[in-house]
Amino acid sequence: MNVSNSITPLIGERLTGIQSKLQWSDVDWNKVEEYANRLQARITEAVKEGKWHLVKRLQYLLTHSLYAVLLAVKNVT
């Protein structure tokens, strides 16, 4: 394996630039739930109106949202 392509740190090397600074306790859960609920409501309205391109775009936003992932993990745990 080529060491320059490795993602594991060498002895004495730190991965500080890769690790996220976001902590579980720092998450504003009200904001997370509001964002996810608002997107879900927009998807519902777009379906009712038959705007399928908008539905697809909004679903993409929801499924690729950090807030949606955080809320999903919180609900499972």
Buried (B, 14 or more C-beta within 10 A) or exposed (E): EEEEEEEEEEEEEEEEEEEEEEEEEEBEEEEBBEBBEEBBEBBEEBEEEEEEEBBEBBBEBBEEBEBBEBBEEEEEE
